[in-house]
Amino acid sequence: MKLVIGIVRPEKANDVLEALYRAEVRGLSMTRVQGHGGELDRVETYRGTTVQMGLSEKVRFEIAVSDPFVQATIDALCDGARTGEVGDGKIFVVPLERAVRIRTGE
């Protein structure tokens, strides 16, 4: 079992959800996060002062999948999130030792 973590642009979140649904990947968590990767820093003006914005808004998907679903999950994340521009995001795949269903304890 693996935990697939995808960090994507917020405006691509619905596209990612649709791609995951089409790939029959179910059961996920989605949270809003801030981060900084390879994209250039944004510069904004606030009340006449120029401010360098170091962190970008992103959406983080966490999806626990069995080994046969890992590649389909990665492909769906890429298909839904890709714009071809810097800042599209990252995908991490980490081992998941155990998952317990709270309702049943299984």
N, C-alpha and C positions, 0 to 999 in steps of 0.2 A: 504494500500500500504506500502511496506517495501523497504528499501535500504539494499541490501546484499553486504557486502564488504568482499572480499577474498584477503588475502595477501599470495602469494605462491612463490616458487622457480622460478627464471627466466627460467630455463631449462624445466620447466613443463608448461609454458604459452601456448604453442601450444596444448598440451594435454588437458588443461582446456578449451581452445576455442572449440576444437572438441567435448568434453563432453557436453558443453553448447549447441552447435549446435544440437547434437543428442537429447538433452532434450527439444529442441524447445524453448530455452530461447534466446530472441533477445534483442538487444539494450543494449550496455554496454560501459563503458569507461575502458581503460587499461593504467596505468602509471607505469613507473619505479620509485621505491622508495628505500630507505635504512632504515634498522631497526635492532633491536637487540631483540631477544627473548630468548628462552631456550638453543639455541645452544652454544657450546663452542666458546670462542674467538679464532680467527685465528691468528697465528703468522707467519709473513713473513719477509724475509730479503730484504732490499732495500739498495743498495750501501754499503754493509757490515754492516749495522745497523739492528738489530732486532726490528721490529715494531709490536705492538699488534694491530690488526685490529678489532675494536669494532663493526662496522656496517657491515651488509651483504646486498648484492644486492637482491632485491625482486621485484615482480610485483604485483601491486594492481589492482584488478578488482572491479568496482562499477556497480551494476546492480539494477535498479529500477524495481520491479516486483509487480504484484497484489498478494494478500494473497494466492490464490490457487497455485501459482508458487514458493512460498518460499522454500518448502521442495525439490522440483525438482531441484532448483537452488543450494541449499546446497549440495545435493547428487552429482550433476554434478561437482561442485568445488572439493569435496572430491575425487571422482573417477578420475578426471584428475590430481590432485595435489599430491595424496598420494604416498609416497615411503616407509613409515614405519619408517623413520629415524627422529631424532630430527631436527627441522628446516623446516618441511613440510609447516608450515604456520598456519594461523588462519582465521576464518570466523566470522564476526560480522553482526548481523541483527538489524537494527534500524528502528523505525517508520519514515515514510516519509509522512509529512503532505500534501504536494501538489506538483504536477509536471505541468509545463506549457510548451506547445509546442510553441517555439518562432515564427515559421512561421505563425501560425493561432491564437495564443493567447489563445487557448483552454487549 
